[in-house]
Amino acid sequence: MWDVATLRPLRRFPAGPEVTALAFSPDSKQVATGHANGAAVVWSVGD
């Protein structure tokens, strides 16, 4: 994940199954990913 204004990396996520869906929480402190194998993961991205 990177800052679109500066193009600097903010967070790197471990590799895993292909991501097929992604959504940020309203406060942008979490992101949920859906994967090709049916798994869903919630990641903390806020500071």
Summary of the structure (lengths in Angstrom):
residues: 47
radius of gyration: 11.3
end to end distance: 13.7
largest distance: 33.2
contacts: 87
relative contact order: 0.26
helix: 0%
strand: 40%
